[in-house]
Amino acid sequence: MKLLNPFEYYATHGFPLDMTLTMLEDKGIVPDWPAFWDRSIEESWNPDSTFTKIVTACRDVYGKEHAAEVEYRLKLYIINLGEFDETDDQSD
């Protein structure tokens, strides 16, 4: 299994995130969401909208169950960084 930070494709090259995820999936590459998160924070992106973009793109490409797992794991990662309000709930 290969990991790749999709940030460069999405932010730098302007590929839509869902298309980027589809391309990675076709090549057997798993997105590195913690790396994406870290880079987006470094670039001063809004944390709430970044989180929503990630979850929405995952839902569109991989389905609701996969998106829920990404959402859960990313929340844990962000909470451990101290950057997430545990009372926030971005899910539907």
C-alpha positions in Angstrom: 0.0 0.0 0.0 1.3 3.4 -1.0 0.5 6.6 0.9 0.4 10.0 -0.8 -0.5 13.5 0.3 -3.1 14.7 -2.2 -2.6 18.3 -1.2 -0.2 19.1 -4.0 -2.6 17.8 -6.7 -5.6 19.6 -5.2 -4.1 22.9 -4.0 -1.1 23.5 -6.2 -2.2 21.9 -9.5 -5.9 22.7 -9.1 -7.3 19.2 -9.6 -10.7 18.8 -7.9 -10.3 16.8 -4.8 -12.8 14.1 -5.8 -11.0 13.6 -9.2 -7.6 13.5 -7.3 -9.0 10.7 -5.0 -10.4 8.8 -8.0 -7.0 9.0 -9.7 -5.2 7.8 -6.6 -7.7 5.0 -6.1 -7.1 3.8 -9.7 -3.4 3.6 -8.9 -3.8 1.8 -5.6 -2.6 4.8 -3.6 -4.2 5.7 -0.3 -4.5 9.4 0.6 -2.4 10.5 3.6 -5.1 12.7 5.3 -2.9 13.7 8.3 -0.3 15.0 5.9 -3.0 16.8 3.9 -4.4 18.3 7.1 -0.9 19.5 8.3 -0.1 21.1 5.0 -3.5 22.9 4.8 -2.9 24.4 8.2 0.6 25.5 7.2 -1.1 27.2 4.2 -3.5 29.0 6.6 -6.6 27.2 5.2 -9.8 27.4 7.3 -9.8 24.2 9.5 -13.6 23.8 9.3 -13.9 24.1 5.6 -10.9 21.9 5.1 -12.4 19.2 7.3 -15.7 19.4 5.4 -13.9 19.2 2.0 -12.1 16.1 3.0 -15.2 14.3 4.3 -17.4 15.4 1.4 -14.8 14.2 -1.2 -14.4 10.9 0.6 -18.2 10.4 0.7 -18.5 11.2 -3.0 -15.7 8.9 -4.1 -15.6 6.1 -1.5 -19.1 6.1 -0.1 -20.7 7.0 3.3 -19.1 4.3 5.4 -15.6 5.0 4.2 -16.1 8.7 4.7 -17.4 8.1 8.3 -14.2 6.2 9.0 -12.0 8.9 7.6 -13.9 11.5 9.5 -13.5 9.6 12.8 -9.8 9.0 12.3 -9.1 12.5 11.2 -10.9 13.9 14.2 -8.8 11.7 16.5 -5.6 13.0 14.7 -6.7 16.6 15.0 -7.8 16.2 18.7 -4.4 14.8 19.5 -2.9 17.9 17.9 -5.1 20.1 20.1 -6.7 21.8 17.0 -10.2 20.4 17.1 -13.1 21.3 19.4 -14.5 18.0 20.5 -18.0 19.5 20.6 -17.9 20.2 16.9 -19.8 17.8 14.7 -19.3 18.1 11.0 -21.3 14.9 10.2 -24.8 14.8 8.7 
